[in-house]
Amino acid sequence: MSHNESSGGAGQQPRSDAWKTAVTVLQTVKSPHIPEGAEVMTIHVEFPPGDPGTPPHRRPGPAFGHLLEGETRFELEGEPERVIRAGETFWEPGGDVIHHQDGNNRTDSWSRFIVTMLCVPDQPMITLVDDEELAQCKDRRAPGPS
Protein backbone atom coordinates (compact mmCIF):
# COMPACT_ATOMS: atom_id res chain seq x y z
CA MET A 1 0.00 0.00 0.00
CA SER A 2 1.43 3.38 -0.94
CA HIS A 3 1.68 6.31 1.45
CA ASN A 4 -1.22 8.09 -0.28
CA GLU A 5 -3.52 5.06 0.00
CA SER A 6 -2.98 4.66 3.72
CA SER A 7 -3.19 8.33 4.60
CA GLY A 8 -6.04 9.31 2.30
CA GLY A 9 -3.85 11.43 0.03
CA ALA A 10 -1.35 14.22 0.49
CA GLY A 11 -2.47 16.68 3.17
CA GLN A 12 -5.57 14.65 4.13
CA GLN A 13 -6.33 12.94 7.42
CA PRO A 14 -6.03 9.15 7.51
CA ARG A 15 -9.32 7.38 6.89
CA SER A 16 -11.07 6.06 9.94
CA ASP A 17 -12.63 2.63 10.28
CA ALA A 18 -14.92 3.86 13.09
CA TRP A 19 -17.85 4.13 10.67
CA LYS A 20 -17.88 0.33 10.46
CA THR A 21 -19.00 0.04 14.10
CA ALA A 22 -20.42 3.54 14.74
CA VAL A 23 -24.04 2.70 13.84
CA THR A 24 -26.46 1.03 16.24
CA VAL A 25 -29.89 0.17 14.85
CA LEU A 26 -32.49 1.37 17.36
CA GLN A 27 -35.66 0.27 15.59
CA THR A 28 -36.84 -1.30 12.37
CA VAL A 29 -40.48 -1.35 11.29
CA LYS A 30 -42.43 -2.55 8.25
CA SER A 31 -43.04 0.31 5.87
CA PRO A 32 -46.17 2.08 7.21
CA HIS A 33 -48.68 4.16 5.26
CA ILE A 34 -47.00 7.31 3.96
CA PRO A 35 -49.36 10.20 3.16
CA GLU A 36 -49.18 11.57 -0.36
CA GLY A 37 -46.86 14.58 -0.56
CA ALA A 38 -45.57 13.95 2.96
CA GLU A 39 -42.98 16.18 4.53
CA VAL A 40 -40.65 14.90 7.22
CA MET A 41 -40.56 16.85 10.49
CA THR A 42 -38.38 16.16 13.53
CA ILE A 43 -39.44 17.64 16.87
CA HIS A 44 -38.06 17.69 20.41
CA VAL A 45 -40.72 17.16 23.11
CA GLU A 46 -40.27 17.96 26.82
CA PHE A 47 -42.84 17.18 29.51
CA PRO A 48 -42.27 18.32 33.11
CA PRO A 49 -42.50 15.87 36.03
CA GLY A 50 -45.93 14.19 36.23
CA ASP A 51 -47.31 15.92 33.12
CA PRO A 52 -50.10 13.92 31.43
CA GLY A 53 -48.76 14.79 27.96
CA THR A 54 -50.74 15.33 24.80
CA PRO A 55 -54.47 14.48 24.97
CA PRO A 56 -55.59 11.54 22.78
CA HIS A 57 -54.76 12.37 19.18
CA ARG A 58 -54.04 11.15 15.65
CA ARG A 59 -51.27 11.98 13.24
CA PRO A 60 -51.63 12.07 9.46
CA GLY A 61 -48.62 9.80 8.98
CA PRO A 62 -46.22 7.60 10.91
CA ALA A 63 -44.02 8.89 13.71
CA PHE A 64 -40.77 7.40 15.01
CA GLY A 65 -39.38 8.40 18.40
CA HIS A 66 -36.40 7.98 20.68
CA LEU A 67 -36.65 8.72 24.41
CA LEU A 68 -33.66 10.78 25.51
CA GLU A 69 -34.43 11.21 29.20
CA GLY A 70 -36.92 9.96 31.79
CA GLU A 71 -39.88 7.66 31.25
CA THR A 72 -42.99 8.04 29.10
CA ARG A 73 -46.35 6.27 29.27
CA PHE A 74 -47.16 5.14 25.74
CA GLU A 75 -50.47 3.75 24.52
CA LEU A 76 -51.75 3.27 20.99
CA GLU A 77 -55.27 2.18 20.15
CA GLY A 78 -55.59 -1.59 20.54
CA GLU A 79 -52.31 -1.98 22.44
CA PRO A 80 -51.80 -2.09 26.20
CA GLU A 81 -50.18 0.92 27.84
CA ARG A 82 -46.45 0.49 28.37
CA VAL A 83 -43.59 2.52 29.80
CA ILE A 84 -40.76 3.61 27.52
CA ARG A 85 -37.47 4.42 29.24
CA ALA A 86 -34.50 6.58 28.22
CA GLY A 87 -32.64 5.00 25.32
CA GLU A 88 -35.68 3.10 24.02
CA THR A 89 -37.58 3.78 20.81
CA PHE A 90 -41.25 3.85 19.84
CA TRP A 91 -43.35 4.40 16.75
CA GLU A 92 -46.92 4.89 15.73
CA PRO A 93 -48.44 4.22 12.31
CA GLY A 94 -50.50 7.41 12.07
CA GLY A 95 -53.70 7.60 10.07
CA ASP A 96 -56.82 6.49 11.97
CA VAL A 97 -54.95 4.99 14.95
CA ILE A 98 -55.52 6.95 18.17
CA HIS A 99 -52.49 7.69 20.32
CA HIS A 100 -53.97 7.68 23.85
CA GLN A 101 -50.93 8.23 26.11
CA ASP A 102 -47.58 9.97 25.88
CA GLY A 103 -47.33 11.52 29.36
CA ASN A 104 -44.38 11.66 31.71
CA ASN A 105 -44.37 8.53 33.86
CA ARG A 106 -42.16 10.13 36.53
CA THR A 107 -43.04 12.79 39.10
CA ASP A 108 -39.41 13.57 39.92
CA SER A 109 -37.84 14.20 36.49
CA TRP A 110 -38.52 15.51 33.00
CA SER A 111 -39.38 13.33 30.03
CA ARG A 112 -37.60 14.35 26.82
CA PHE A 113 -37.85 12.68 23.43
CA ILE A 114 -37.24 13.24 19.74
CA VAL A 115 -39.93 12.34 17.20
CA THR A 116 -39.54 12.23 13.42
CA MET A 117 -42.89 12.17 11.68
CA LEU A 118 -44.32 12.26 8.20
CA CYS A 119 -46.74 15.16 7.98
CA VAL A 120 -49.11 16.43 5.33
CA PRO A 121 -48.25 19.96 4.17
CA ASP A 122 -50.65 22.65 5.45
CA GLN A 123 -52.31 20.21 7.90
CA PRO A 124 -51.69 20.01 11.66
CA MET A 125 -49.10 17.48 12.81
CA ILE A 126 -51.65 16.21 15.35
CA THR A 127 -55.44 16.27 15.58
CA LEU A 128 -56.99 15.89 19.02
CA VAL A 129 -59.73 13.27 19.42
CA ASP A 130 -62.83 14.56 21.22
CA ASP A 131 -64.56 12.85 24.16
CA GLU A 132 -67.54 11.75 22.04
CA GLU A 133 -65.33 9.84 19.59
CA LEU A 134 -63.31 8.34 22.46
CA ALA A 135 -66.55 7.03 23.99
CA GLN A 136 -67.64 5.55 20.64
CA CYS A 137 -64.40 3.63 20.16
CA LYS A 138 -63.66 2.64 23.78
CA ASP A 139 -64.01 -1.05 22.81
CA ARG A 140 -60.84 -0.72 20.68
CA ARG A 141 -58.80 0.34 23.70
CA ALA A 142 -56.74 -2.36 25.41
CA PRO A 143 -57.28 -2.92 29.14
CA GLY A 144 -55.11 -0.66 31.27
CA PRO A 145 -52.41 -1.80 33.68
CA SER A 146 -53.70 -3.47 36.82
Steps between C-alpha positions, in 0.01 A plus 500: 500500500643838406525793739210678327270197528554460872479867588215598270719712273750779546388746768190297596424329829530121509171323438325368805344157534271623781207527258497120479388471864358850564138416410258333740157414361240620751183390323382343178136495392305380196439786262187677634249708305668815370264789420518637148732801480629437852759723657733372769509695827718431804394648834638505854234447770545580871243422769557614860477255792157332520362673189221300331634587153302554184127415517388206281583583140572378147777583259464509122801273452740280693720629780825351630639600839798458728475574873799706610423543869251375759204270446189538285164323517419387147169361378372452147148391416468123539828461690551489876662801664873457553786703643783609272829581672797716398686342210196310370310568179133507403290555191143549398348433158294819476180519300188389690687350798443696822803574715352499853804555726835674477525655848795514735501187715721660767412766757863578582657563157432631151414282203678602179475333161561556131231410246539489122165494326357509152258790478263627235586853384260769628334256745562480876759247615245373754121506523345462844226238540190629680327329794202390288721309255702350787176369653391352165824308452574401862465131403817533287704606802706230671446444873717726713770386741371333814 
